[in-house]
Amino acid sequence: MKICMFTNTYLPHVGGVARSVSFFTEDLRAMGHDVLVVAPTFPNEGDEEEKSAEISNDEDMVLRVPALQNFNGSDFSVRIPLPFIIDEKIDEFAPDLIHSHHPFLLGDAAMRAAKYRDLPLVFTHHTLYEKYTHYVSSKSDAMKRFAINLSTEYANMCCRVIAPSESVARMLRKRGVETPVEELPTGVDIRFFANGSGDNFRQELSIPQDAFLVGHLGRLAFEKNLDYLTHAVVEFLKNHSNAGFLVVGSGPSEEDILEIFEENGVSDRLFMAGKLTGQALSDAYHAMDLFVFSSRSETQGMVLVEAMAAGKPVIALDASGAREVVEDGENGRLLPAETPAEEFAETIKKAAEDPDLLKKWADKAFETSRHFSREVCATRLLGIYVETIKEHDASKGKEDLDIWDDLLRSIKVEWELLSEKAAAVASIMKSDDHAQEVELD
């Protein structure tokens, strides 16, 4: 089978979507299938003066295209015009199916590539886009509606939609997605994460070998609910002198975490490892005794599965992504979403003081991780492709494009009106020394 994947993020970018596309591409190729990836050229790669699209590596079959940004630095609902050479390369590749990983930018290009060629289009809804609109327009309910409407309408123009978790699948159906939705998480390399040296990692970061180490891994950003998690861990550490907190990752919330630890006098037990890859990443998981997670914006729990593959139980809040991985009382604890930070801290305390319980959870955690292996997930994805191709009806392709173009035009108008209102408010606030915070309608 020949599959063409369109994605707004890909290697060398490090992130959940880039990793998902990379893993599935590698695994499908290992199964004997051809995969062409269409992805942006990032600012730090290649010749800065090169303006045309190019195949960056014939062996890897990655088609790089210029990346255009708009809407105050966001990627929201902006089309990348495809040069003729890209159409030519796709025709030369002759895919059996198009797989889009975003509803905008290259997602728009994916839809056009599929509809013009009467090919089936599969869309993976990786992200709760409305959770990230604060990067574009703070306190804008309108932007949230745009994000939800755009992704919903896009999904309804595809042949199949893939949801990374059952929680997301239910949400999409509730929002009005009528296209068949399949639950399929990104697979995790279980063998890789099962092997690591926690002792060596602790030694490198000067973490006492006998300390009870609570760990967290992920992007350090507002939407990850890290203020809550940091306060919960600090509360636990204040009553447990032989315990520490290992944080793996980077992002804008890093300074906030440091500040909270300093304010509470436990900064000497905070270990910030930064962003890790390769063996160091696996070693970091193995250095932990317990993994904690409080994000409520995830579509799947990849880092939870990685931790469990390393034999680490998890304490998390009940939210999409986490509830599909954590079995309360079996491989960790899944606490109600509104659990106070003090109660989260008490749950960590009970786990730390009961080695037998931790061992029971750890054994079950590793067993859980096997259900999310890359081999299992890639085989399921291939089955979705086969079924989609078999059921594909090409008759409504051009009609869908007309509907899609109308939707983009209406969103553009709404955005321009919103931008004008925001500019007017900013002007008023700038001239008023006592301006108060303004909520946009």
N, C-alpha and C positions, 0 to 999 in steps of 0.2 A: 504494500500500500504506500501511496505517496501523500504525505501530510504537509501542509504549509501553515506554520504558526505565526501569528502577528502579535507582537508584544511591545509595550512602551518601555519596558525595562528588561535588560538582559545583561549577561556577563560583559564587561567586568563589574557592572553594578552589583552590589550585594543587597539582597532583599528577598522577601518571601515570594513575590511573583517571579522574579528573575531566577530564583532557585528552583521553583516549581517547573518553569519552562525548560530549564537546563536539565533537570532530572528526567522529566518525561521524554525529552528529545533523546537523551543518551540511552535511556532504557528501550525506547521504541526502535532506535537504530540497532541496538544489541539484539533485538528480536527479528532483525532482518528487514525493517521498513525504512523508507527514505523520508527524511524530515528536512524541510527548508524553513529556517527561522528568519522572519523579517523584523528587524529591530533598529532602534535609533543609533546613530553615531554619537558617542558621548564626547564632551569637550576635550578630554585629555587623551583621546586616542586618534591615531592616524594623522594625516596631513591637514593642518588647520585651513589650508587654502583649497582643499578638495571640496568642490561644491556639489558634484554629482553623486548619485548613489553608486555603491560599488559592492562587489562581493569581497568581504574582508578576508575570508579564508575559504578557498574552494573546497578544501577537505572537510571543513566543519559545516559548510553550506549555511553561512549566515549572511543574509543580505542586509547591509547597513544603509540607512536612509537618513537624510538631514532631519534633525529634531527642531521643530518650531515650538516656541513657548509663547503663551499669551495669558490674558486674564490675571494680571498681577503676579505673574510667575507660576501660575498653576497650569496643569495640563488639560483643564476642563473644556470639553466640547469644541476643540479646535482641530480642524482637518489639516492633515499634511498632504499637499498635492503630490501625487505620484508621478515622477518623471517617466517618460516612455520606456527607459531602460529597465525599470522595475516591472512594468507590465510584460515586457519582453522576456525577462528572466522567469517570471511566474509561468508564462506560456511555455517556455522552454522546459521548465520543471514538470509541467502538466500534472498538477495535484489532483488527487481523488476527493480531497476534502480540505476545507479551510477551518482553522481553529483560531478564534480570537480570544485574547486574554484581557481586553479592555473594551468599554463601550464608546471610547472617544479616541482622538488622534489616530493611531494606527488601527484602532478598532473600526473606525469609519472606513479606512482603506481596506480592511479585511472584508467588511460587508460588500463594498463595491467589487472587490476581486471575486467574491463568491457569486453575487447576483449577476454580474455581467457574463460569467462563465457557466451559469446554471449549476453551480456546485453546492453541496450541502455545507451549511455554516454552523459550527459548534462554538458556543461562548462559555467560558468559565468566569463566573461571578466571584472573583477572588476577594474583593474588598467591599466593605460597607462605606461607600464613597461619601455619604453624608456625614460620617464621623470625622472627615478630614477637611471639611470646607472652611474651618478656621484658618487654614493656611492661605485661603483665597480672600475671604471677606469675613471678618470677625462679627459674631452675633447676627449672622444673616440667615434667617429662616428661609428666605427665598432661595438662597444657594442650596440649602438642603433639599428643598422641593425639586430644584433643577436636577440635582444629582440623582435623586430617587426616580424621577420621571424619565430621565434619559436612559438610565440603566434598565428600567422596566420595559420601556418601549423597544430598546435594542434587543432585549431578551426575547420579546415576542416576535421579532423578525428573524430569529434563528431557528434552526431545525431541532437543536437540542441545547439545553442549558445545563452546565455542570456546577453544582454547589459544593463547596469544600466540606460542608457539614450538614447534618439533618436540620439543625437550627436555621441555617441560611436557606435551605430548601423550603422549609415551612414559611419563612418570612417572604420569600419571593412569590410563592403561591398566594399568600395573603395580600401582597401588593398588586396582584393582578397579572402575574406571569402565567400565561396559558400554554406556552411551549412546554413540552415534557422536560421535567427537571430531574437530573440524576445526581445522587450524592456520591462524591468521589474526592477524598482528600489527596494531597500531595504525599507521595510515599517518602519514607525515611530510610536511610541506609542503616539498618539495624545492626549488621555485623560491625560496621565502622564505630558506632557509638557504644557498642558493647565492650570495646577494648580501649583502655586508657589508663593512665597512671595518675591517680589523684595525689599520691604521696609526692611525686616529683613536682607536680603543679603547686602544691602547698609550699614546698621548699623554695621554689622560684619566687613566690610572692611573700615569703616569710610568714606564712600562716601556720600557727602551731599545729602539729600533727594530731594532738589530742583534743583540739577545739571542735565543738559542734558547729558545723558550718552550714548556714542557711544560704541558698543560692537563688539567683535570678538571672535570666538571659533574655535579651531583646533590645529593640530600639528604645532609647531613653527619651520618651516624648510624652507630651501632655495627655494624648488620647489613651495611653497605657495605664492610667490611674496609678501612677507611681508615688504620688504624694501620700495616698492612702497606704500603699504597701510599705513605704519607708517608715511611716509612723508606727505601723503594726510591728515591723521587725525591730525598730528601736525600743518599743515597749517591752518586747521579749528580751532583748540584749541587756536592758537596764537591770533585769532580775536574774541574769545568767552571765556571770563574769567570764566563764570559759566558753563563750560562743562568739561567732563572727558572721558577717554578711558579705558574700562574694557577689559582685555585680559585674556581669559580662555584657558589653555593649557600649554604645555611645549615642549621644543625642543632646538636644537642648535642655533636658531635665537633669543633666549630670550635676550642675552647680546646685540645684535645689536639693538633691539628695545629700550632697556634701554639707550643705548648710544645716539641714535638719539633724544630721549626725553630730555636727559641731555644737549646735545649740543644746543638745542633750548629753554632751560630754562623753560620747562613745565613738568619736571619729577614729580612734586607734584600732577599732575593730571592724572598720569598713575597708574592704579590699576591692578597688576598682581596677578590673583587668583590661578594660577597653574592648575594642572589637577583635574577636579571635576567629581564626579559620584553621582548617586542617587538623592535625593531631592535637594542637593546643586547645581546640574547642572541645574535643572529646575528653581530654585530660581535665578540663575545667568542670565538666559535669561529674566526672568521677571523684573530684575533690570535694564535692558537696555531700552533705548527709541528707538534705531535704531541699526540694525545689518549691519555690513559692511564686504565685502568679495572681494578679488581680485585674488584668485587662478585661474590659467589657466591650471591646471593639474588634475582637478577632473573628475571622471567618473559619479558621481551623486552628487546632492546637499543635502545630509542628514542634515547637520547642518543648511542649509537654511530652510528646512522644519521644523526642531525642533524650530527654532526661530519663524517661522510663526505660529506654533501651540501655542506658547506662546503669540501670538498676536503682534509680532514685524515685522514691514516692513523691507525690505532689499534693500541695494544699493550694486550692484555687477557689475563686468565686464562681458561682453558678452563672455562666454566660455562654454564648455561642462559641464553639471551638473547644472550650474546656469541658462542657458537659458530655461531649462525645468521647472524651478520653478518660476523664477521671470518674471512677466508680466510688461513690462515697462509702468509706469504711472498708473498701477492698484494696485499692492501690493508692490510697491517700484520703483526703477529705475534700468534698465539694460543698462549700459553705453557701448559704443564701446570699444573693447579690447585695442585699442591704446590711450584711453583717458588719457591726461596728469594728473599727480597727483593734480595739482592746480585746474583743472576742477572737479575732483572727490571731492575735498574739498569744492568747490563752491556748488556742489549738496547736500552735507551734510548740508551746511549752509542754503540753501533754505528750506530743510525739517525741520530743527531745528526751523526756524522762522515762520513756518506755521502749527500750531497745528491742524487745520481742515484737512489739507492735510494728515498729519500723521495719524489722526484718520480714515480717509477714507482708506488709505493704510493698516492700521492695521486690519480693519474689513475684507478686501479682502484677506489679508494674512492668516487669520485663516480659511477662506473658502477654500483657495487653499490647505492648509495642509491636509484637509479631503481626498483629492484624493490620498494621499500617506500613508494612514493608514496601519498598519500591517495586519489587517484583509483583506483589499482589495488586498494587494500584495501577501499574502499567498494563497488566493483563486486563484489568477491568476497563481501563480507558480504551484499549483496542477493541473490546467488545462493544463499547458505546459507539465507536466509529463505524464498525461493521453494521450495526443495527441502523444507524443514522443514514448511511449510504443506501441501504436496502429500502428504507422508507421515504427517501427524498423525493419531494415533488417540486420540480423546477418551474412550474407554471406561474407562480406568483412573484417571481424574482423582481421584475421591473416595477411592479406595483409597490412592492415594499420600499424600493429606492425612492419613489415619489413621496411616500409617506414619511420616510426618514428625512428627506430634504426639507419638507414642510416643518417637521419638528425642530430641526436645527435652526431654521430661520426664525421660528417663534421664540426659541430660547435665546437667540442672539438679540432679538428686540428687547426681551425682558431684561437681559443682562445689561444692555446699554442704558435702559431706564434706571435700573438699580445703581449702576455706576454713577450716573448723573446725580442721583439722590445722595449717594455717599459723598461725592465731591462737594455738593452744596453743604451738607452737614459738616464736613471737615473744614470748609471755609468759615462757617459760622463759629465753630469751636475755636479755630485759630485766632479769631478776632475777639474772643470773649475770655478774659483772664480767669473768669469764674465758671467756665463752661462745665457742665455736668455730662456724665456719660449718656449718650443718646442711643436708643434702641430703634433700628430701622424696622418699618412695618414689613 
